[in-house]
């Protein structure tokens, strides 16, 4: 590592405010600067020069078959009504870019578009990145117009040292920067590693490993995904972008043997309005009522998109503590709600169900414990609900397990945990103080991994762009 050197980047009024991150939460923190008296803001992140994109909405590699393949998990207006309007404004250019691509995204988007519901499509994630980057530039322009200096640097912060008069940040290049206050906005935990998930016939993630996975897809190998979540759906899209469905062989192993419900948009737009009782003594009592409310909404004909968005809106203005006052009991609620209210990309989930009916894809009910490399493929050892471990011979394995209790975080988050600036929750996730404060009064922290803010247990996990923006805005 290079010798550390201090580069204070002071504005005329003193040390800058620093935002660590390059995605939607970092951008939300930048927007809060519009209501604060600041003369210099520094944004540090791996791709801070493209602020708003982060890893989730990054620009794809030109010329690859899978560029524009990965889709948003939710309809456009559920992500952000402003994005839905942007999508409509740019529709001719988007249509030109997507014409002739496989899978046929324009064909899948046709039903809502033909109904005049362009806002209901699941857009490619790169287009949302285009929108967010434009939002960032507009916010930066407003800050500069009032005399605030905004500096964006493509550097990764790996450590933090709160001191009495400043906070010193250290980057991966060895530079040290003194800040008056800091907002930390990293991504979520790394994918839970599985023994043998990085080998000659396995990859620890789909993202960043597409080229190698593509070689096996094109060669006709069966692709086996560990997990039944959004990343698994991305692998299916990757397969569809490379070979015809007649040549596709796809397997997903999910702990519950299921995939998320498709989030189907309808006109007129509506949200489920839950009717819940306050003051439940136990999580079980509250969850029983929640189950009845979800079942009631489904019986009334509500789609999962309407149910999920309705409960999300409800919990954003009515905290979980209103319903379950005991924090220990409240902590038992979110993981169950995440399972009950999970949904995903309409296009890909409907494709997967169709491919299962056609015998080109299948689901395995179990938890993968190990991947064992073979001479011409891999064997996946998975434990089924009865506790029996079975071997599954396959062509190539992709780990899509998502985060878990033993997952690692980014270097800065791990450093903050080691110092006690953050703490781990009893049931997973990270705990921060009121207003997202992290140890020091001048430090705020918010990421998809945060499960408790002050005394409040967050009802629905923060793997949601709208919720992250909402909590950043209310952090003060």
C-alpha positions as CSV (number, residue, x, y, z in Angstrom):
1,X,0.0,0.0,0.0
2,X,1.3,3.5,-0.8
3,X,2.5,5.7,2.0
4,X,-0.5,7.5,3.5
5,X,-0.8,11.2,2.9
6,X,-3.4,13.7,4.1
7,X,-5.4,15.7,1.5
8,X,-7.9,17.7,3.5
9,X,-9.9,19.2,0.5
10,X,-11.0,22.0,2.7
11,X,-13.6,24.5,1.5
12,X,-13.3,28.1,2.6
13,X,-15.5,27.3,5.6
14,X,-13.3,24.4,6.8
15,X,-13.3,20.6,6.3
16,X,-15.8,19.1,3.8
17,X,-18.8,16.9,4.3
18,X,-18.0,13.5,2.8
19,X,-20.4,11.0,1.3
20,X,-19.0,7.5,0.9
21,X,-20.8,5.5,-1.8
22,X,-21.9,5.8,-5.4
23,X,-25.4,4.4,-5.6
24,X,-29.0,5.5,-4.8
25,X,-28.4,5.9,-1.1
26,X,-25.3,8.1,-1.6
27,X,-27.3,10.2,-4.0
28,X,-30.2,10.4,-1.4
29,X,-27.7,11.7,1.2
30,X,-26.4,14.2,-1.4
31,X,-29.9,15.5,-1.8
32,X,-30.2,16.1,1.9
33,X,-27.3,18.6,1.5
34,X,-29.7,20.9,-0.3
35,X,-31.3,21.7,3.0
36,X,-28.0,22.0,5.0
37,X,-25.5,24.9,5.2
38,X,-22.5,23.4,3.4
39,X,-19.7,24.9,1.3
40,X,-17.9,21.8,0.2
41,X,-19.1,18.2,-0.3
42,X,-16.8,15.4,-1.4
43,X,-18.3,12.1,-2.8
44,X,-16.0,9.1,-2.6
45,X,-16.9,5.8,-4.3
46,X,-15.7,3.3,-6.8
47,X,-17.7,5.0,-9.5
48,X,-18.5,8.4,-7.8
49,X,-18.1,10.1,-11.2
50,X,-21.2,8.3,-12.2
51,X,-23.0,9.0,-8.9
52,X,-26.4,7.3,-8.6
53,X,-25.6,4.2,-10.5
54,X,-23.6,2.2,-8.0
55,X,-23.0,-1.5,-8.7
56,X,-26.7,-2.3,-9.2
57,X,-27.4,0.1,-12.1
58,X,-23.9,0.3,-13.7
59,X,-23.4,0.7,-17.4
60,X,-23.1,-2.6,-19.2
61,X,-20.2,-3.7,-21.4
62,X,-20.9,-2.5,-25.0
63,X,-21.2,-5.4,-27.5
64,X,-22.1,-8.1,-25.0
65,X,-25.3,-10.1,-25.5
66,X,-26.4,-9.5,-22.0
67,X,-26.2,-5.8,-22.0
68,X,-29.6,-4.4,-21.0
69,X,-30.7,-8.0,-20.0
70,X,-30.9,-7.5,-16.2
71,X,-34.3,-5.9,-15.3
72,X,-35.6,-4.0,-12.3
73,X,-37.4,-6.1,-9.8
74,X,-40.4,-3.8,-9.7
75,X,-42.5,-1.9,-12.2
76,X,-41.1,1.6,-13.1
77,X,-43.6,3.7,-11.1
78,X,-43.1,1.5,-8.0
79,X,-39.4,2.3,-8.1
80,X,-39.9,6.1,-8.6
81,X,-42.8,8.0,-10.3
82,X,-40.2,10.4,-11.7
83,X,-38.4,7.4,-13.3
84,X,-41.6,6.3,-14.9
85,X,-42.1,9.7,-16.4
86,X,-38.4,9.7,-17.6
87,X,-39.0,6.3,-19.2
88,X,-42.0,7.6,-21.1
89,X,-40.0,10.6,-22.3
90,X,-37.2,8.4,-23.6
91,X,-39.3,5.6,-24.9
92,X,-38.4,6.0,-28.6
93,X,-34.6,5.8,-27.8
94,X,-35.2,2.9,-25.5
95,X,-37.2,1.1,-28.1
96,X,-34.4,1.5,-30.6
97,X,-31.8,0.1,-28.2
98,X,-34.0,-2.9,-27.3
99,X,-35.3,-3.9,-30.7
100,X,-34.1,-7.3,-31.8
101,X,-32.6,-8.3,-28.5
102,X,-33.0,-11.7,-26.9
103,X,-35.0,-12.3,-24.7
104,X,-37.7,-10.2,-26.3
105,X,-38.1,-7.5,-23.8
106,X,-40.2,-5.3,-26.0
107,X,-42.6,-8.2,-26.6
108,X,-42.9,-8.8,-22.9
109,X,-43.5,-5.1,-22.3
110,X,-46.2,-5.0,-24.9
111,X,-49.2,-5.8,-22.7
112,X,-48.8,-2.9,-20.3
113,X,-47.7,-0.6,-23.1
114,X,-50.7,-1.5,-25.2
115,X,-52.9,-0.7,-22.2
116,X,-51.4,2.7,-21.9
117,X,-49.5,1.6,-18.8
118,X,-45.9,2.2,-19.8
119,X,-45.2,3.1,-16.2
120,X,-45.8,-0.6,-15.3
121,X,-42.9,-2.1,-17.3
122,X,-39.9,-3.7,-15.7
123,X,-37.2,-1.6,-17.3
124,X,-33.6,-2.7,-17.8
125,X,-31.5,-1.7,-14.8
126,X,-29.0,0.3,-16.9
127,X,-31.8,2.7,-17.9
128,X,-32.6,3.3,-14.3
129,X,-28.9,4.1,-13.9
130,X,-29.1,6.6,-16.7
131,X,-32.0,8.3,-14.9
132,X,-30.2,8.3,-11.5
133,X,-27.0,9.7,-13.0
134,X,-29.0,12.5,-14.5
135,X,-30.7,13.1,-11.2
136,X,-27.3,13.3,-9.5
137,X,-26.0,15.9,-12.0
138,X,-29.1,18.0,-11.5
139,X,-28.6,18.0,-7.7
140,X,-24.9,18.8,-8.1
141,X,-25.8,21.7,-10.4
142,X,-28.2,23.1,-7.7
143,X,-25.6,22.9,-5.0
144,X,-23.0,24.6,-7.2
145,X,-25.4,27.3,-8.1
146,X,-25.6,28.4,-4.5
147,X,-21.8,28.3,-4.1
148,X,-21.2,24.8,-2.7
149,X,-18.2,23.0,-4.2
150,X,-19.0,19.4,-5.1
151,X,-16.1,17.0,-5.7
152,X,-16.6,13.4,-6.9
153,X,-13.7,11.1,-6.7
154,X,-13.5,7.5,-7.9
155,X,-11.9,6.0,-4.8
156,X,-13.0,3.4,-2.3
157,X,-12.9,4.2,1.4
158,X,-11.7,1.3,3.5
159,X,-11.3,2.8,7.0
160,X,-12.6,5.6,9.3
161,X,-11.1,7.2,12.4
162,X,-13.4,9.5,14.3
163,X,-11.5,12.2,16.2
164,X,-12.5,15.1,18.4
165,X,-12.3,17.7,15.7
166,X,-12.5,15.7,12.5
167,X,-13.1,12.3,10.9
168,X,-10.2,10.8,9.0
169,X,-11.0,8.5,6.1
170,X,-8.5,6.2,4.4
171,X,-8.9,5.1,0.8
172,X,-7.7,2.0,-0.9
173,X,-5.0,4.0,-2.6
174,X,-3.6,5.0,0.8
175,X,-4.9,8.6,0.8
176,X,-6.3,10.1,4.0
177,X,-9.0,12.8,4.0
178,X,-10.2,14.9,6.9
179,X,-13.9,15.5,7.0
180,X,-16.2,17.5,9.3
181,X,-19.0,15.0,8.9
182,X,-19.6,11.8,6.9
183,X,-22.5,9.9,5.4
184,X,-21.7,6.2,4.6
185,X,-23.9,4.6,2.0
186,X,-22.4,1.2,0.9
187,X,-24.2,-1.8,-0.7
188,X,-25.5,-4.8,1.1
189,X,-23.6,-7.8,2.4
190,X,-21.7,-10.0,0.0
191,X,-23.2,-13.2,-1.3
192,X,-23.1,-16.0,1.3
193,X,-20.2,-18.2,0.3
194,X,-20.8,-21.9,-0.3
195,X,-17.9,-24.5,-0.1
196,X,-16.7,-25.1,-3.6
197,X,-18.6,-22.2,-5.2
198,X,-15.4,-20.9,-7.0
199,X,-14.0,-23.7,-9.1
200,X,-13.6,-24.9,-12.7
201,X,-17.3,-25.4,-13.0
202,X,-18.7,-22.9,-10.5
203,X,-18.8,-19.1,-10.0
204,X,-19.3,-17.2,-6.6
205,X,-21.7,-14.7,-8.3
206,X,-23.2,-13.9,-11.7
207,X,-22.0,-10.3,-11.6
208,X,-18.5,-9.9,-13.0
209,X,-18.4,-13.5,-14.0
210,X,-20.7,-13.3,-17.0
211,X,-18.0,-14.0,-19.7
212,X,-16.9,-17.3,-18.0
213,X,-20.5,-18.4,-17.4
214,X,-21.4,-17.5,-21.0
215,X,-18.8,-20.0,-22.3
216,X,-20.6,-22.9,-20.5
217,X,-24.1,-21.7,-21.5
218,X,-23.0,-21.5,-25.2
219,X,-21.5,-25.0,-24.9
220,X,-24.8,-26.4,-23.8
221,X,-24.1,-27.0,-20.1
222,X,-26.9,-27.2,-17.6
223,X,-26.8,-24.1,-15.4
224,X,-27.5,-24.7,-11.7
225,X,-28.3,-21.7,-9.5
226,X,-27.9,-21.7,-5.7
227,X,-30.9,-19.7,-4.5
228,X,-34.3,-18.6,-5.8
229,X,-34.0,-14.9,-5.6
230,X,-33.5,-12.0,-8.1
231,X,-29.9,-12.9,-8.9
232,X,-31.2,-16.4,-10.0
233,X,-33.6,-14.6,-12.3
234,X,-30.7,-12.6,-13.7
235,X,-28.9,-15.9,-14.5
236,X,-31.9,-17.0,-16.4
237,X,-31.9,-13.8,-18.4
238,X,-28.2,-14.3,-19.1
239,X,-29.0,-17.8,-20.5
240,X,-31.9,-16.4,-22.6
241,X,-29.6,-13.7,-24.1
242,X,-27.1,-16.4,-25.3
243,X,-28.9,-19.4,-26.5
244,X,-32.4,-20.3,-27.9
245,X,-34.8,-21.6,-25.3
246,X,-34.7,-25.0,-27.1
247,X,-31.1,-25.3,-26.0
248,X,-31.7,-24.0,-22.5
249,X,-31.2,-26.2,-19.4
250,X,-31.7,-24.4,-16.1
251,X,-32.0,-25.5,-12.5
252,X,-32.6,-23.4,-9.3
253,X,-32.3,-24.8,-5.8
254,X,-34.3,-22.7,-3.3
255,X,-34.7,-23.2,0.4
256,X,-38.5,-23.0,0.1
257,X,-38.7,-24.6,-3.3
258,X,-40.4,-21.5,-4.8
259,X,-39.6,-18.3,-6.6
260,X,-41.0,-14.8,-5.8
261,X,-44.4,-13.9,-7.1
262,X,-44.4,-11.8,-10.3
263,X,-45.2,-8.1,-9.6
264,X,-47.9,-7.5,-12.2
265,X,-49.0,-4.0,-12.9
266,X,-52.7,-3.1,-13.5
267,X,-54.8,-0.1,-14.4
268,X,-56.2,1.7,-12.5
269,X,-53.2,1.6,-10.1
270,X,-54.1,0.8,-6.5
271,X,-52.4,-0.1,-3.3
272,X,-53.7,-2.5,-0.7
273,X,-54.7,-0.7,2.4
274,X,-54.0,-3.0,5.4
275,X,-56.1,-2.7,8.6
276,X,-54.0,-3.7,11.5
277,X,-54.4,-3.7,15.3
278,X,-52.0,-1.8,17.5
279,X,-50.2,-3.2,20.6
280,X,-49.6,-6.8,19.9
281,X,-47.8,-8.5,22.8
282,X,-45.9,-11.0,20.5
283,X,-44.6,-11.3,17.0
284,X,-46.7,-14.4,16.5
285,X,-49.9,-12.5,17.3
286,X,-49.0,-9.7,14.8
287,X,-47.9,-12.1,12.1
288,X,-51.1,-14.0,12.4
289,X,-53.0,-10.8,11.8
290,X,-50.7,-9.9,8.9
291,X,-51.3,-13.3,7.3
292,X,-55.0,-12.7,7.5
293,X,-54.7,-9.3,5.9
294,X,-52.5,-10.7,3.1
295,X,-55.0,-13.5,2.5
296,X,-57.9,-11.1,2.6
297,X,-56.3,-8.9,0.0
298,X,-55.5,-11.9,-2.3
299,X,-59.1,-13.1,-1.9
300,X,-60.3,-9.7,-2.9
301,X,-58.2,-10.0,-6.1
302,X,-55.2,-7.8,-5.2
303,X,-52.0,-8.7,-7.0
304,X,-48.8,-9.1,-5.1
305,X,-47.5,-5.8,-6.6
306,X,-50.4,-4.0,-5.0
307,X,-50.1,-5.9,-1.7
308,X,-46.4,-5.4,-1.4
309,X,-46.4,-1.7,-2.3
310,X,-49.4,-1.1,0.0
311,X,-47.7,-2.6,3.0
312,X,-44.5,-0.8,2.2
313,X,-46.3,2.6,2.1
314,X,-48.1,1.7,5.3
315,X,-44.9,0.8,7.3
316,X,-43.1,3.9,6.0
317,X,-45.6,6.1,7.8
318,X,-46.6,3.8,10.7
319,X,-43.6,2.1,12.4
320,X,-43.6,-1.5,13.4
321,X,-43.3,-0.5,17.1
322,X,-46.9,0.8,16.9
323,X,-48.0,-2.8,16.3
324,X,-45.3,-4.7,18.3
325,X,-43.9,-2.5,21.1
326,X,-41.5,-5.0,22.5
327,X,-38.2,-4.7,20.4
328,X,-37.3,-8.3,21.0
329,X,-40.6,-9.5,19.6
330,X,-40.5,-7.0,16.7
331,X,-37.1,-8.4,15.6
332,X,-38.9,-11.6,14.8
333,X,-41.2,-10.0,12.2
334,X,-39.1,-8.7,9.3
335,X,-37.7,-12.0,8.0
336,X,-41.2,-13.5,7.8
337,X,-42.6,-10.4,6.1
338,X,-39.8,-10.5,3.6
339,X,-40.8,-14.1,2.6
340,X,-44.5,-13.4,2.5
341,X,-44.2,-10.1,0.6
342,X,-41.4,-10.9,-1.8
343,X,-41.9,-10.3,-5.4
344,X,-39.9,-10.0,-8.5
345,X,-39.6,-9.2,-12.2
346,X,-42.8,-10.1,-14.0
347,X,-41.1,-10.9,-17.3
348,X,-38.5,-13.3,-16.0
349,X,-40.8,-15.1,-13.4
350,X,-43.5,-15.7,-16.0
351,X,-40.8,-17.0,-18.4
352,X,-39.4,-19.4,-15.7
353,X,-42.9,-20.8,-14.9
354,X,-43.4,-21.4,-18.6
355,X,-40.0,-23.1,-19.0
356,X,-40.7,-25.3,-16.1
357,X,-44.0,-26.4,-17.7
358,X,-42.0,-27.1,-20.9
359,X,-39.4,-29.2,-19.1
360,X,-36.5,-26.8,-19.9
361,X,-36.1,-25.6,-16.3
362,X,-36.8,-27.1,-12.9
363,X,-36.8,-26.2,-9.2
364,X,-35.1,-28.2,-6.4
365,X,-36.3,-27.8,-2.8
366,X,-33.3,-27.7,-0.5
367,X,-30.3,-25.9,0.9
368,X,-27.0,-26.3,-0.9
369,X,-24.1,-27.2,1.4
370,X,-21.3,-27.9,-1.0
371,X,-20.2,-27.9,-4.7
372,X,-17.8,-30.6,-5.7
373,X,-15.9,-30.2,-9.0
374,X,-16.0,-33.2,-11.3
375,X,-14.0,-33.9,-14.5
376,X,-16.7,-32.5,-16.8
377,X,-19.0,-30.5,-14.5
378,X,-20.0,-30.3,-10.8
379,X,-22.0,-32.2,-8.2
380,X,-24.1,-30.1,-5.9
381,X,-24.8,-31.5,-2.4
382,X,-28.1,-30.2,-1.1
383,X,-30.1,-30.9,2.0
384,X,-33.9,-31.4,1.5
385,X,-36.6,-30.5,4.0
386,X,-36.4,-33.9,5.5
387,X,-32.7,-33.5,6.3
388,X,-31.5,-35.9,3.6
389,X,-28.5,-34.8,1.6
390,X,-28.6,-35.6,-2.1
391,X,-26.1,-35.1,-4.9
392,X,-27.1,-33.3,-8.2
393,X,-24.8,-33.7,-11.2
394,X,-24.8,-30.6,-13.3
395,X,-22.8,-28.6,-15.9
396,X,-22.0,-25.3,-14.2
397,X,-23.0,-23.8,-10.8
398,X,-23.7,-20.1,-10.0
399,X,-24.0,-18.9,-6.4
400,X,-27.1,-16.7,-6.1
401,X,-27.6,-17.4,-2.4
402,X,-27.7,-13.7,-1.4
403,X,-26.6,-12.4,2.0
404,X,-26.6,-14.4,5.2
405,X,-25.7,-14.2,8.9
406,X,-22.1,-15.0,8.1
407,X,-21.8,-12.8,5.0
408,X,-18.9,-10.3,4.8
409,X,-19.4,-6.6,4.3
410,X,-17.3,-4.0,2.5
411,X,-14.0,-3.0,4.1
412,X,-15.3,0.2,5.6
413,X,-18.4,-1.4,7.1
414,X,-16.2,-4.2,8.6
415,X,-13.9,-1.5,10.0
416,X,-16.8,0.4,11.6
417,X,-18.1,-2.9,13.1
418,X,-14.7,-3.6,14.6
419,X,-14.6,-0.1,16.2
420,X,-18.2,-0.5,17.6
421,X,-19.5,2.4,15.4
422,X,-22.0,-0.2,14.1
423,X,-23.4,-3.3,15.6
424,X,-25.0,-6.5,14.3
425,X,-28.6,-7.3,15.1
426,X,-29.6,-10.4,16.9
427,X,-31.4,-11.8,13.8
428,X,-29.1,-10.4,11.2
429,X,-28.7,-7.0,9.7
430,X,-27.0,-3.9,11.2
431,X,-28.0,-1.5,13.9
432,X,-27.5,2.2,13.8
433,X,-28.6,5.0,16.2
434,X,-31.4,7.5,15.8
435,X,-31.2,9.5,12.6
436,X,-28.9,6.8,11.1
437,X,-26.1,8.0,13.4
438,X,-23.2,5.6,13.6
439,X,-21.1,5.9,16.8
440,X,-20.0,9.5,16.3
441,X,-22.5,12.4,16.1
442,X,-21.1,13.5,12.8
443,X,-21.4,10.1,11.1
444,X,-24.5,8.6,9.5
445,X,-24.8,5.1,8.0
446,X,-27.5,3.6,5.8
447,X,-27.4,0.5,3.6
448,X,-29.7,-2.3,2.5
449,X,-28.3,-4.3,5.5
450,X,-29.6,-1.9,8.1
451,X,-32.4,-3.6,10.1
452,X,-32.7,-1.2,13.1
453,X,-32.5,2.6,13.3
454,X,-32.5,3.8,16.9
455,X,-35.3,2.0,18.8
456,X,-37.1,1.2,15.6
457,X,-37.0,-2.2,14.0
458,X,-37.6,-1.8,10.2
459,X,-40.6,-3.9,9.2
460,X,-39.6,-4.6,5.6
461,X,-36.0,-5.1,4.7
462,X,-34.3,-2.2,2.9
463,X,-33.6,-4.0,-0.4
464,X,-35.8,-1.4,-2.0
465,X,-34.8,1.9,-3.7
466,X,-37.8,3.8,-2.6
467,X,-37.4,2.8,1.1
468,X,-33.7,3.6,1.1
469,X,-34.4,7.1,-0.3
470,X,-37.2,7.6,2.3
471,X,-35.0,6.7,5.3
472,X,-32.1,8.8,4.0
473,X,-34.4,11.9,3.6
474,X,-35.8,11.5,7.1
475,X,-32.4,11.0,8.8
476,X,-32.0,14.8,9.4
